[in-house]
Amino acid sequence: PKGYQRSNDRIREDVCDRLTQHGQVDASDIDVQVQEGEVTLSGTVDTRQAKRLAEDTAFSVSGVRDVHNQLRVANGADPLRGAGFDR
């Protein structure tokens, strides 16, 4: 409907649910904040692939206008793992 906008709390809940249920993303160190439909992801993930998947997952939620991906690959993680260069 015209002018309808999902609340930030509902968007945050949906993003968190989808990240938690995602089979290739460990969301235990991801913080999700939503302001005016814009999602900010911060924290750490294991691989660059997980970083990209988390961003794509957030974008897939209804009501999300933009995603600011501030996730970092955890120290000690193999930077090539999950990037198509698995050994």
Residue pairs with C-beta under 8 A, 6 or more apart in sequence:
5 37
5 63
6 37
6 62
6 63
8 34
8 35
8 36
8 37
9 34
10 63
11 34
11 37
11 39
11 61
11 62
11 63
11 64
12 32
12 33
12 34
12 39
14 61
14 62
14 63
15 32
15 34
15 39
15 57
15 58
15 61
15 64
16 27
16 32
18 57
18 58
18 60
18 61
19 25
19 27
19 30
19 32
19 54
19 57
19 58
20 27
22 53
22 54
22 57
24 49
24 50
24 53
25 45
25 50
25 53
25 54
25 57
26 45
26 46
26 50
27 54
29 43
29 44
29 45
29 74
30 41
30 42
30 43
30 44
30 45
30 54
30 71
31 41
31 42
31 43
32 39
32 40
32 41
32 58
33 39
33 40
33 42
34 40
36 65
37 63
37 64
37 65
37 66
38 64
38 65
38 66
38 67
38 68
39 58
39 61
39 64
39 66
39 67
39 68
40 67
40 68
40 70
41 54
41 55
41 58
41 67
41 68
41 69
41 70
41 71
42 70
42 71
43 71
43 72
44 71
44 72
44 73
44 74
45 51
45 54
45 71
45 72
45 73
45 74
46 73
46 74
46 77
46 81
46 82
47 73
47 77
47 78
47 81
47 82
47 83
48 73
48 79
48 82
48 83
49 82
49 83
50 82
51 69
51 71
51 72
51 73
54 69
54 71
55 67
55 69
55 71
58 64
58 67
59 67
73 79
80 86
80 87
81 87
